């Protein structure tokens, strides 16, 4: 028969009950952090889908020596007004024009051609920097 040996208390690390407590604390921390992360993702998704009340898109643009005509499509709530910032760059990448255009019409969808004046060089791009509701 072999005798069961007891290990000396505290000599080989902590007891199993201390490990179980540490594991439980780690699980609780992971659940709390996971829940916070999920709530943050839901909030960002909700804002992106529902909260964005004013957005736009460049449909086409026509470049001229001293201006760029930009066809914009704006989507917004019917009672919302705001502005969109458009910029143009030359062939070497330098910014040659930037302007804000207001949209206060009461319709939900607006198609409009705006004229962006350029300085010096011919604009070869038209970029919608962003739209902001009032």
N, C-alpha and C positions, 0 to 999 in steps of 0.2 A: 504494500500500500504506500502510496505517496502522500505526503502531507501537503496541504494547501498552504502556500506561502502568502503572507500578507506583506505588501510593499510598505515601506516606511512612509508615514503621512507627510506630504509636502516635498518629498525627495525627488519625485519624477514629474513635476509639473502640478498643475491644479487638478482638482477633483473633477469628475464628470458633471457634477451639478453646476459648477462654475462655467464649464464649456456650454452646457445647455442654456444657461442664462445669457451668455454672450451670443449664442446663435439666435436666441429669441429677440434680443435687442437689434441684431443685424437685420433680421426679417422684418421687424416693425419699421426700422429706418428705411429699408428698401420699399416697403409698401407705401409709406408716407411720401417718399420722393417720387415714386412711380405715379401716385395719385396726383401730386402737384404737376408733374410733367404732362400727364394726360389732360388735366384741366387747362393748362397753358396752351396745348395744341388745339383743344376745342375752342378756346377763346380766339386764337389767331385764325382758325378756320371760319368761325362765325363772322369775324370782322371782315375777312376777305370775301366771303360770299354775300353777306347781308349788309354789313356796315359800310361798304364802299358805295357812297351815294353819287359819286361824280367820277367818271372815267372817260378816256378818249383813246382814239387810235388814228394814226396817219394812214389814209387810204392811198393817196398818191401825191406826188409833188412835181412841179415843173420849174426848172431852173432858168433864170434869165440873168443877164450881166449884172444888174444892180438889185435884184430881188429874187425871192423864191415864193411861188404860189403853192400853198399846202392845202390839200383837201383833208379836212378833219371830220371824223364821226364821233360825236359826243353822246354818251348815255348817262342819264341822270334821273333823279326823281323830278316829277312835274313841277313842284314848287321850289326846287333848289336852283340857286345861281352860283356861279363860280368862275374860275379862270383856268386856262391851260397855258403852259409855258412851252414854246417851240424854239428850237435852235437849229442853225445850219452851220456846216463846216466846209472849208475849201478842200481841194484835192490833197493838200499836204496835212490836213487834220486840224488846222487852226480854225477857231470859232470866228465866223464872219457875221453872224447875226443871232440875236436872241430877243424874244418879245413875249409878253403876256397878252392873251386874247380872252375877253370876257364873253360869257354865255349866260344870259339872263332870261332867255325865252322860256315859256311855260310848258313846252313839249318835253317828252321823255327822251327823244332821239333827235339830234340835230346834225345835219350834213351841211358843212359850210367850207368855202374856200377862203382862206385868209392869206394876206400878203405880208411876207417877212422881208423887210429891207435889209440888204447886206452892205457891208462897208468894205470898199476896196476890191476884194477878190470875188470871183464867182462862187456861189454856194453850190456844192455838189451833193449835199445831203439835206434831209429834213427829218429832225428827230423830235418826238414829243417827250419832253423832259418829265412832265407830270401835270396832273389836273388836281385842283383843290376846290372844295365846296366852301361857300361862305358860312 
